[in-house]
Amino acid sequence: MSITESQGHGPGAGEDGTYAARSPQETAQAVRPQDKAVRQEEIIAAAMTLIGKYGVQGTTVSRIAQAAGIARGALYQHFPNREAVLEAALDACGSSPRPG
């Protein structure tokens, strides 16, 4: 058995009972769109809670990720930066400033 394979008998195992390792791109493609939307909603909800507790300044990426139960780096799979998360959270509660 190679480093890129592991023994298994569950769904997705090949005929020989092994799983081939997935590249990051294959893993990202394997995530269903509805799962990604659900995770984004969880991140937004966590950010809203933190904004209420710590204010915008105290709502850090680390706190958002921890509250959402994901790794800090995983948050960037859903939002490009902290500001995008905060904007989505403020939009969700109707508090986002609108241009003139």
N, C-alpha and C positions, 0 to 999 in steps of 0.2 A: 504494500500500500504506500502511495506517495504522500508527500506533505500536503498536496492539494486535494486529498481525498480522506474521508473518514468513514468508518463502518456505521451502518445504520439499517434499520428495517422499516422506518416510517414512510410517510408519503414523500415522494420525490426521490427515493432511493433507486438507484439503477438496478438492473437485473442481478448484478453481482453483490448487491447490498451496500454499495458505496455511494457517497455523495461527492460530487465534484465541487470544488471551491468556486464561489461566484466572484466575479470582479465587482468593484464598487458600482460600475455602470449597470451590470446585470442585477445587482441587488436593488439599486434605485428603480430600475424598470419593473422589478417584481412587486414593488409597493403599489397597491391598487389606489386609483385616484380618490376613492371615498375614504380610504384609510388616511391619506395625506390630508384631506379636508378635515377629518375628525381630529387629527393631531394638531392642525393649525388652530382649530377652535379651542382645543385644550390649552395651547400656548397662549392664545388671546385671553382666555378666562383666567389663567394664572397671572398674566400681566395686569389684568384689571384688578385682581385681588391685591397684588403687590402695590399698584399705584395707590389704592385706597389706604394701604398700611404705611408705605414708605414715601409716597409722592413720586412724581416723575423722576426727579434726580436720584432717588434711592432705589429705583427699579432697574437693577443691573441685569445684564444678560445671564450672569451666573445665577442670580436669584430666580429669574424667569425659568431657566432650564431646570433648576432644582425643584421648583414648585410644580413644573409640568411633568417631572419624572423622566427627563431625558438628559443626555449629555449636552454640555455646552455647545460642542461642535455640531450636534444634530439639529440644534435650533436653526443653524444657517442653511439647512436643507429646506427649510420652510419659509424663512424670511432672510433677505439679504443683509440686514443689519438691525441694530437695536431700535433705531428710529422707525423702521418699518413695522416692527412689533408694537411699539408704543402708538403709532398712528392707527394701526388696526384695532388696538384695544380702545383707544379714545373714540374712534368711529363707531365701535360696537356699543358704546354707552352714550353716543350722541354728543360727545364733548369735543370733537375735533374742530379746531378753528378752520373756518372756510375763508378763502380769499375774497376780498372786498366785494 
